[in-house]
Amino acid sequence: MTAGTIRVLIADDQMMVRQGFTVLLNAEPGLEVVGQAVDGLDAVARVAETLPDVVLMDIRMPELGGIEATRRITAAHPGIRVLVLTTFDLDEYVYEALRAGASGFLLKDASADQLAEAVRVVAAGEALLSPGITRRLIAEFSRLSGEAPRVPLMRRVGELTERETEVLALIAQGLSNAEIARQLVVAEQTVKTHVGRILVKLGLRDRTQAAVFAYETGLVRPAGY
């Protein structure tokens, strides 16, 4: 393995999926598959052994499902990113996976280029989801959860400055750093600084979690609700 190589572990109970993704990723520069897991329990164990940068995690697996496996992995290894694999665009389980600590999701029929780019984006600490998909996914997640804003979470919002709160709301709407910078008429680097401070203050892993947090606290409401 060369310096800067992104190490990937694939967790899926279908051998063809594991082998297919392995071939595709190993053919990409800067990516290396360091392990495969056949179910959630296997994934947790192999992650501890190989310490990959990114885990491609199927949701529906025997022994231990992908959601609980994601929760255990992100709790034990905060620096490891989990990218959820799903068959459906708005699979209800994706929402729970995001709550469990996943950094985004990817459809199983994604192209080789989309797969490689997704791994690179997540490994870099960004949310996988494009702005449009983020907005639609998180809004639907919030609608389906049907939960009232949580008071302890609202108190954490109070720790943010007015500008940080504004940036958080824009993240939840699916805007990129560049788009936020244009809207607030500030430098993109300034937005990056705000985003970094927001994540630290709220104890969040990435922009996806920040968006979920914004909806769960009621700071942003889904359109029409």
Secondary structure, DSSP 8 states (H G I E B T S, - for coil): --TT-EEEEEE-S-HHHHHHHHHHHHTSTTEEEEEEESSHHHHHHHHHHH--SEEEEESS-SSS-HHHHHHHHHHH-TT-EEEEEESSTT-HHHHHHHHHT--EEEETT--HHHHHHHHHHHHTTS-SS-HHHHHHHHHHHHHHH-----HHHHHHHTTS-HHHHHHHHHHHTT--HHHHHHHHTS-HHHHHHHHHHHHHHHT-SSHHHHHHHHHHTTSS--TT-
